[in-house]
Protein backbone atom coordinates (compact mmCIF):
# COMPACT_ATOMS: atom_id res chain seq x y z
CA UNK A 1 0.00 0.00 0.00
CA UNK A 2 2.93 2.34 0.71
CA UNK A 3 4.15 1.87 -2.85
CA UNK A 4 0.71 2.73 -4.26
CA UNK A 5 0.46 5.88 -2.14
CA UNK A 6 3.96 6.81 -3.25
CA UNK A 7 2.91 6.46 -6.90
CA UNK A 8 -0.11 8.69 -6.32
CA UNK A 9 2.14 11.39 -4.87
CA UNK A 10 4.27 11.28 -8.00
CA UNK A 11 1.20 11.63 -10.22
CA UNK A 12 -0.10 14.61 -8.26
CA UNK A 13 3.29 16.31 -8.53
CA UNK A 14 3.04 16.18 -12.33
CA UNK A 15 1.11 19.27 -13.44
CA UNK A 16 0.20 17.68 -16.78
CA UNK A 17 -1.65 14.91 -14.95
CA UNK A 18 -2.96 16.58 -11.81
CA UNK A 19 -4.01 19.93 -13.32
CA UNK A 20 -4.10 20.02 -17.11
CA UNK A 21 -6.20 16.87 -17.64
CA UNK A 22 -8.96 17.80 -15.14
CA UNK A 23 -9.05 21.42 -16.34
CA UNK A 24 -9.41 20.47 -20.02
CA UNK A 25 -12.00 17.84 -19.16
CA UNK A 26 -14.00 20.44 -17.21
CA UNK A 27 -13.74 22.94 -20.07
CA UNK A 28 -14.92 20.32 -22.58
CA UNK A 29 -17.85 19.26 -20.39
CA UNK A 30 -18.91 22.87 -19.72
CA UNK A 31 -18.61 23.65 -23.44
CA UNK A 32 -20.79 20.67 -24.33
CA UNK A 33 -23.48 21.64 -21.81
CA UNK A 34 -23.34 25.27 -22.95
CA UNK A 35 -23.94 24.25 -26.56
CA UNK A 36 -26.79 22.00 -25.45
CA UNK A 37 -28.35 24.90 -23.55
CA UNK A 38 -28.16 27.19 -26.58
CA UNK A 39 -29.84 24.67 -28.88
CA UNK A 40 -32.34 23.64 -26.21
CA UNK A 41 -33.60 27.22 -26.01
CA UNK A 42 -34.60 27.00 -29.67
CA UNK A 43 -36.29 23.63 -29.33
CA UNK A 44 -39.02 22.24 -27.14
CA UNK A 45 -37.28 18.87 -26.93
CA UNK A 46 -35.46 18.00 -23.74
CA UNK A 47 -33.40 14.86 -23.30
CA UNK A 48 -31.58 14.95 -19.94
CA UNK A 49 -30.69 11.26 -20.20
CA UNK A 50 -28.91 11.67 -23.52
CA UNK A 51 -27.11 14.79 -22.28
CA UNK A 52 -25.76 12.85 -19.33
CA UNK A 53 -24.63 10.11 -21.70
CA UNK A 54 -22.74 12.79 -23.63
CA UNK A 55 -20.87 14.02 -20.57
CA UNK A 56 -20.15 10.40 -19.59
CA UNK A 57 -18.56 9.81 -22.99
CA UNK A 58 -16.35 12.88 -22.48
CA UNK A 59 -15.28 11.46 -19.12
CA UNK A 60 -14.49 8.09 -20.68
CA UNK A 61 -12.33 9.56 -23.46
CA UNK A 62 -10.36 11.81 -21.12
CA UNK A 63 -9.79 9.02 -18.61
CA UNK A 64 -8.46 6.63 -21.24
CA UNK A 65 -5.89 9.20 -22.35
CA UNK A 66 -5.20 10.00 -18.69
CA UNK A 67 -4.37 6.35 -18.05
CA UNK A 68 -2.19 6.14 -21.15
CA UNK A 69 -0.11 9.16 -20.09
CA UNK A 70 0.25 7.88 -16.51
CA UNK A 71 1.36 4.43 -17.68
CA UNK A 72 3.69 5.87 -20.33
CA UNK A 73 5.52 8.16 -17.91
CA UNK A 74 5.61 6.16 -14.68
CA UNK A 75 8.77 4.21 -15.57
CA UNK A 76 10.49 6.34 -18.21
CA UNK A 77 10.51 9.57 -16.18
CA UNK A 78 11.88 7.84 -13.10
CA UNK A 79 14.52 6.03 -15.13
CA UNK A 80 15.66 9.22 -16.89
CA UNK A 81 15.76 11.26 -13.68
CA UNK A 82 17.40 8.53 -11.61
CA UNK A 83 14.70 8.43 -8.91
CA UNK A 84 13.97 4.79 -9.75
CA UNK A 85 17.41 3.88 -8.37
CA UNK A 86 16.46 5.31 -4.98
CA UNK A 87 13.24 3.28 -4.99
CA UNK A 88 15.20 0.11 -5.77
CA UNK A 89 17.32 0.67 -2.66
CA UNK A 90 14.21 0.11 -0.57
CA UNK A 91 13.23 -3.42 0.52
CA UNK A 92 10.95 -4.00 -2.48
CA UNK A 93 11.61 -6.22 -5.45
CA UNK A 94 10.92 -5.02 -8.97
CA UNK A 95 7.83 -7.19 -9.38
CA UNK A 96 6.15 -5.42 -6.45
CA UNK A 97 7.16 -2.02 -7.83
CA UNK A 98 5.67 -2.85 -11.23
CA UNK A 99 2.47 -4.15 -9.65
CA UNK A 100 2.19 -1.02 -7.50
CA UNK A 101 2.56 1.22 -10.55
CA UNK A 102 -0.13 -0.67 -12.44
CA UNK A 103 -2.51 -0.86 -9.47
CA UNK A 104 -2.10 2.82 -8.59
CA UNK A 105 -3.10 3.86 -12.12
CA UNK A 106 -6.18 1.64 -12.23
CA UNK A 107 -7.40 2.66 -8.75
CA UNK A 108 -6.74 6.33 -9.50
CA UNK A 109 -8.78 6.09 -12.71
CA UNK A 110 -11.74 4.52 -10.89
CA UNK A 111 -11.70 7.27 -8.25
CA UNK A 112 -11.20 9.99 -10.87
CA UNK A 113 -13.99 8.57 -13.02
CA UNK A 114 -16.44 8.34 -10.12
CA UNK A 115 -15.79 11.95 -9.08
CA UNK A 116 -16.11 13.09 -12.71
CA UNK A 117 -19.48 11.39 -13.17
CA UNK A 118 -20.87 12.93 -9.98
CA UNK A 119 -19.56 16.33 -11.08
CA UNK A 120 -21.21 15.85 -14.48
CA UNK A 121 -24.52 15.22 -12.72
CA UNK A 122 -24.39 18.52 -10.82
CA UNK A 123 -23.02 20.47 -13.80
CA UNK A 124 -26.01 19.36 -15.84
CA UNK A 125 -28.33 20.75 -13.17
CA UNK A 126 -26.39 24.04 -13.03
CA UNK A 127 -26.35 24.59 -16.80
CA UNK A 128 -29.62 22.99 -17.88
CA UNK A 129 -31.73 23.06 -14.73
CA UNK A 130 -32.79 19.46 -15.23
CA UNK A 131 -31.45 16.08 -14.28
CA UNK A 132 -31.84 12.48 -15.43
CA UNK A 133 -33.29 10.10 -12.84
CA UNK A 134 -30.76 9.41 -10.10
CA UNK A 135 -31.07 5.65 -10.71
CA UNK A 136 -30.18 6.21 -14.38
CA UNK A 137 -27.17 8.35 -13.40
CA UNK A 138 -25.93 5.68 -10.99
CA UNK A 139 -26.36 2.89 -13.55
CA UNK A 140 -24.48 5.00 -16.10
CA UNK A 141 -21.75 5.57 -13.52
CA UNK A 142 -21.35 1.81 -13.16
CA UNK A 143 -21.26 1.33 -16.95
CA UNK A 144 -18.70 4.12 -17.42
CA UNK A 145 -16.43 2.76 -14.69
CA UNK A 146 -16.75 -0.76 -16.17
CA UNK A 147 -15.78 0.56 -19.61
CA UNK A 148 -12.86 2.46 -18.14
CA UNK A 149 -11.67 -0.64 -16.30
CA UNK A 150 -11.82 -3.12 -19.18
CA UNK A 151 -10.23 -0.72 -21.68
CA UNK A 152 -7.72 0.97 -19.37
CA UNK A 153 -6.43 -2.35 -18.00
CA UNK A 154 -5.64 -3.35 -21.59
CA UNK A 155 -3.96 -0.13 -22.72
CA UNK A 156 -2.24 0.63 -19.42
CA UNK A 157 -0.67 -2.84 -19.54
CA UNK A 158 0.40 -2.20 -23.12
CA UNK A 159 1.83 1.24 -22.24
CA UNK A 160 3.71 -0.18 -19.24
CA UNK A 161 5.19 -2.85 -21.50
CA UNK A 162 6.43 -0.24 -24.00
CA UNK A 163 7.55 2.04 -21.16
CA UNK A 164 9.70 -0.75 -19.72
CA UNK A 165 11.19 -1.40 -23.16
CA UNK A 166 12.13 2.16 -24.18
CA UNK A 167 13.22 5.26 -22.28
CA UNK A 168 10.96 7.79 -24.02
CA UNK A 169 7.59 8.68 -22.51
CA UNK A 170 6.64 10.61 -25.67
CA UNK A 171 7.30 7.56 -27.85
CA UNK A 172 5.36 5.29 -25.47
CA UNK A 173 2.39 7.67 -25.37
CA UNK A 174 2.39 8.02 -29.17
CA UNK A 175 2.55 4.26 -29.79
CA UNK A 176 -0.26 3.59 -27.30
CA UNK A 177 -2.40 6.38 -28.76
CA UNK A 178 -1.90 5.04 -32.30
CA UNK A 179 -2.80 1.55 -31.12
CA UNK A 180 -5.98 2.86 -29.46
CA UNK A 181 -7.14 4.97 -32.42
CA UNK A 182 -5.81 3.08 -35.45
CA UNK A 183 -5.74 -0.56 -34.37
CA UNK A 184 -9.31 -1.36 -35.37
CA UNK A 185 -9.26 0.46 -38.78
CA UNK A 186 -5.96 -1.19 -39.72
CA UNK A 187 -7.27 -4.64 -38.78
CA UNK A 188 -10.49 -4.00 -40.73
CA UNK A 189 -8.48 -3.23 -43.86
CA UNK A 190 -6.27 -6.27 -43.30
CA UNK A 191 -9.33 -8.49 -42.77
CA UNK A 192 -10.84 -7.22 -45.99
CA UNK A 193 -7.62 -7.99 -47.85
CA UNK A 194 -7.28 -11.43 -46.24
CA UNK A 195 -11.01 -12.13 -46.69
CA UNK A 196 -11.60 -12.80 -42.99
CA UNK A 197 -15.22 -13.08 -41.92
CA UNK A 198 -16.12 -9.94 -39.92
CA UNK A 199 -18.70 -11.90 -37.95
CA UNK A 200 -16.22 -14.57 -36.91
CA UNK A 201 -14.31 -14.76 -33.64
CA UNK A 202 -10.95 -14.48 -35.42
CA UNK A 203 -11.86 -10.97 -36.54
CA UNK A 204 -13.62 -9.90 -33.34
CA UNK A 205 -11.04 -11.14 -30.85
CA UNK A 206 -7.89 -10.01 -32.63
CA UNK A 207 -5.83 -7.79 -30.25
CA UNK A 208 -6.33 -4.90 -32.68
CA UNK A 209 -10.11 -5.29 -32.71
CA UNK A 210 -11.18 -6.75 -29.35
CA UNK A 211 -11.44 -3.39 -27.58
CA UNK A 212 -13.56 -1.83 -30.31
CA UNK A 213 -15.83 -4.85 -30.34
CA UNK A 214 -16.11 -4.79 -26.55
CA UNK A 215 -16.95 -1.08 -26.51
CA UNK A 216 -19.57 -1.70 -29.17
CA UNK A 217 -21.22 -4.29 -26.92
CA UNK A 218 -21.05 -1.99 -23.89
CA UNK A 219 -22.29 1.11 -25.75
CA UNK A 220 -25.52 -0.59 -26.78
CA UNK A 221 -28.76 0.97 -25.54
CA UNK A 222 -29.31 -2.13 -23.45
CA UNK A 223 -26.26 -4.16 -22.51
CA UNK A 224 -26.80 -7.85 -23.05
CA UNK A 225 -24.87 -9.92 -20.52
CA UNK A 226 -24.50 -12.91 -22.79
CA UNK A 227 -21.69 -15.18 -23.89
CA UNK A 228 -20.34 -12.69 -26.43
CA UNK A 229 -19.71 -10.05 -23.77
CA UNK A 230 -18.17 -12.52 -21.34
CA UNK A 231 -15.85 -14.06 -23.93
CA UNK A 232 -14.71 -10.63 -25.13
CA UNK A 233 -14.00 -9.38 -21.60
CA UNK A 234 -12.02 -12.52 -20.75
CA UNK A 235 -10.05 -12.21 -24.00
CA UNK A 236 -9.28 -8.55 -23.33
CA UNK A 237 -8.09 -9.33 -19.81
CA UNK A 238 -5.96 -12.19 -21.15
CA UNK A 239 -4.24 -9.83 -23.61
CA UNK A 240 -3.72 -7.30 -20.80
CA UNK A 241 -2.21 -10.01 -18.59
CA UNK A 242 0.21 -11.00 -21.35
CA UNK A 243 1.25 -7.37 -21.90
CA UNK A 244 1.75 -6.92 -18.17
CA UNK A 245 3.84 -10.08 -17.82
CA UNK A 246 6.07 -9.01 -20.72
CA UNK A 247 6.48 -5.54 -19.24
CA UNK A 248 7.18 -6.99 -15.79
CA UNK A 249 9.82 -9.32 -17.20
CA UNK A 250 11.53 -6.51 -19.15
CA UNK A 251 11.46 -4.21 -16.09
CA UNK A 252 12.91 -6.92 -13.86
CA UNK A 253 15.86 -7.30 -16.27
CA UNK A 254 16.26 -3.61 -17.13
CA UNK A 255 19.67 -2.07 -16.41
CA UNK A 256 18.61 0.85 -14.21
CA UNK A 257 22.24 1.72 -13.54
CA UNK A 258 22.39 3.38 -16.97
CA UNK A 259 19.83 6.00 -15.90
CA UNK A 260 21.14 9.55 -15.72
N, C-alpha and C positions, 0 to 999 in steps of 0.2 A: 504493500500500500504506500510505503514511503517513496518508492520509485515512481509510482503513478502520480502522487502529489508533486513530486519534483518535476515531472514532465509537464504538468499543468502550469507550474510556475514559469517554466521556460516559454510555453505558448503565450502566456499573458504578458511576458516581457517583449514579445515580438509585436510591434505596432501594426504590422501588416495583418496579423491574425486577430489580435485582440481589439483593434479599433477600426481598421479600414473595412474589413468584411462586414461587421455588424452595421456600420454607418451606411455603406452602399446598399446593403439589404434593406435597411430602413427607408432609405431614399427611394429605392425601387418600389417597395410596398406602398409608400405614401403616394408616389406618382401614379401607380396603378389605381388606387382608390380615388385619387383626385380626378383622373380621367373618367372613371366609372360615375362619379358624382356629376360631372359635367354632362355626360350623355344621358344620365338618368333624369336630369332636369328637363330634358327635351322628349322624354318618353314616359309613358304611364306604366311601363313594365318594370318590375322590381324582382330581382333574383338574388336574395342574400346568400342562398346556399352556393350558387355558382361563383359569386364573388369571393366567398371564403375558400372555395376550391382554387381560385386563381392565386390568392395570397399563399395558400399552402404549396402550390407549385413553385412559386418564387422561393419559398423557404427551402424546398427540396433541392432546387438547382444550386442555390448559394451554399447549402451545406455539403453537397457533393464536392464542389470545388474547394470548400474550406477543408474537407478531409484530405483531398489530394495534396493541397499545399502543406498541411501539417505533416503528412506522411513523407512528402518529398524532401522536407527540410530537417526533419528530426534527427537524421543521422549525418547528412552531408554537412550541415552547419557546425555541428559539434566536432566532426572530424577535421574540418578546415580550420576551426578556431583552436583546437587542441583541448577543449573542455571534456571531450569523451575520455581522454587519458586519465583525467582526475576521477571520473566516475568509475573507471576500471580499477582504480586503486582501492575502491571500497569492497567490502566482502560480498560482492554480487558477481555471478558468472554472466557471461554474455547472453545466454539464453533467457535469463530472467530480465535482463535489460531490454532485450528485443520484445519480449512479451509485455513488459510494462509500457513501452512506447506504443505498441499496437493497442493495448487495452485502454490507455489514457485517451487516445484519439477517438475510439469508438464510444467510450463513456461520455466524453466531452461533447460529441456530436448529438448524442441522445438528449443530454441536458440542454444544450444549445437549441436543438430542434423543438423541445417541449416548451421552452421559454418563448421561442419565436412564434409558435402556434397560438399560445395564450395572448401574446402581444398583438398578433393579427386579429384576434377576436375583438379585443378592445379598440383597436384602431378602426375596425369596420364600424363600430358603434359611433366613434368620434366623428368619422368622416361621412358616414351614410345615415346614421341615426337609426339603423336597423340591424338586427342580428339573426343569424340562422339559429334554429333550435339548439340548445346547449348539448343535447344528446348527439345531434349531428356533428357539432364541433368536436366533441370528445371522440366520436368514432373516426372522424377524419384525422384527428391527432394520432390515434393509434395506427391508422393506415400510413400516414406520412412517416412516422417513426419506423414502422416496419419496412417501408421502401428505403429509407435512409440506411437502415441496418443492413439489408440484404445487398444493396448496391455498394455502400461504403466499405463493407467488409471485403468485398471483392477488389475494389480499386485501391483501397488503402494497403491491402496485402501486396498488390502489384506494385504500387509506388514504393513500399518499403523494400521490396525485392530489388527494384532498380536503384533505389537510394543506397542500398548496401553494396551494389555492384560498381557504381560510379560516384565521383566526388563532386558532382554538379547538381545543385537543387533545381536550377533553371532547366537543365536537360531532363531531369526526372519529372518535373511538373509538365513539361511540354510533351514528353512521351506518353504520360498517363492521360493528359487531356486529349491527345490525338487518338489514343485507344478508346477513350470514352465516346468521343464524337464521331470518329470515322470507322471504328471497328465493324459496326453493323452494315453500313453502306458498302464497304470494301468486300465483306463476306457475301453480300447479296449479289454483287457483280461477279465474284468468283463462282458462286453457286449457279448463276445463270450461264456462265461460260462452261462449267463442268457438268451442267444439266443435272443438278441435285434438286430433288423434290423439296420445295419450300414448306410443305406440310409434314415432312418427315423429321424424325428426331435428330438425324445427322445435321440437318440445317439448323434446327431450333436450338440445339444444345452445344453447338460449336462455341468455344470461348469468346469468339468475336460477336456472337449473336445472342448468347444466353441472357445477358442483362437486358437487352432490348425486348426480347420475348417475355421475360419476367415482368418488366415494367408494363408491357402491354396487358398482361393478365391482371396486374394490380391496379391499373388505371381504368379498368372497366367500370361501368356504372354500378354494377353489382358483382363483387368479387366472388368467384365460384371456387370454393375450397375443395377442388377435386384432385385427381391424380396428376393432371398436367402441372398444376401449381406446385404440388409437393415435389414432384420429380425435378422441376426446374430449380426450385429453392435448394434442394439437396445437391444438384449438379453445380450450382453457383458456389455453394459453400465448399464443395470439394475442390473446385478450381482455386478458391481463395486459400484453402488449407495448403495446397501444393505451392502456390506463390509464397505463402508465409514460410513454409519449410525451406524453400530454396533461399529466400532472403535471410532466414535465421542461420542457415549453413554458411552462406557467404560472409555474414557478419561475424560469425564465430571464428572464421579463418582470416578475416581481414587484418592487414598489417597496420594497426593504428599508430605505430611508432613513426610512420611516415607523415603523420599530420603535422601541419605547421604550428 
